[in-house]
Amino acid sequence: MSKSENLYSAARELIPGGVNSPVRAFTGVGGTPLFIERADGAYLYDVDGKAYIDYVGSWGPMVLGHNHPAIRNAVIEAAERGLSFGAPTEMEVTMAKLVTELVPTMDMVRMVNSGTEATMSAIRLARGFTGRDKIIKFEGCYHGHADCLLVKAGSGALTLGQPNSPGVPADFAKHTLTCTYNDLASVRAAFEQFPQEIACIIVEPVAGNMNCIPPQPEFLPGLRALCDEFGALLIIDEVMTGFASHSRVPRILRRGTGFDLPWQNHRRRHAGGCLRWSS
């Protein structure tokens, strides 16, 4: 057995599924996950000494390659000042200002640790603002592992959502309506069935979890119009158009698609150059 195989066997005894994120599991493609020892530039090196060209980039943030000296030195410099303070820092203000400058339509930023936290916060805010409980998501899009998002469509086009993971109560799932990506008719039908109950739509502007599916030209502006018509909020959950390629963000969101809550997160990763973060 290879060292990766031995480590995976040991990991499965200590970690559920042997990995700490489903995206690292190989169950969908077969084989054993590669255990990485180090990385440099465009290459990953596993514990068995094999080198691989990295086409994944840690799922987004490694746009400058691995172990870039400028980033490495900046991380070392910051670590020498301390790792965690439990109090605000000047750097938070600097970073928030940078984000709002890069995305001029974003007024304020709340930073969190994970994509799930970001989407949960956005949905909670939308529900609190509108006083409504139901949300719309799209089949095939992934927005984290919050209970209200681990939902699949019911048996009919307008049936209430059903849990797609054990442990998600049906009472949570029933507030999530699942529509078809790039199909405005399915979204309108949901609004017409529940005209005063839908708090928000949450959508990836470019869907990445069901292969890479770009929106039709009329799709995002159509969502904006439907939200305005029915008094709901539009949550743009950035994935492919996050800060991994931030110059594209204004273009995507200026195609007639104003957003209410542009929550961007680590799975929909900001390119911190090496360190993922969410907002």
Protein Blocks (a to p, Z undefined) as FASTA:
>chain_A
ZZklmmmmmmmmmgghhiabfklpcklngpjddddfbdehjbccdfkopacddfklnoom
mmnoghifklmmmmmmmmmnojbeoiacfklmmmmmmmmmmmmmbmbdcddfbfklmmmm
mmmmmmmmnopabdcddehiaebjafklmccddfbfkbccddfbehiafklmmmpccdde
hilklmmmmmmmmmmlcfbdcddfbafklojadddfklmmmmmmmmmmnopacddddfkl
mmklmmlmmmmmmnopacfblcddfklccdehlaccdZZ
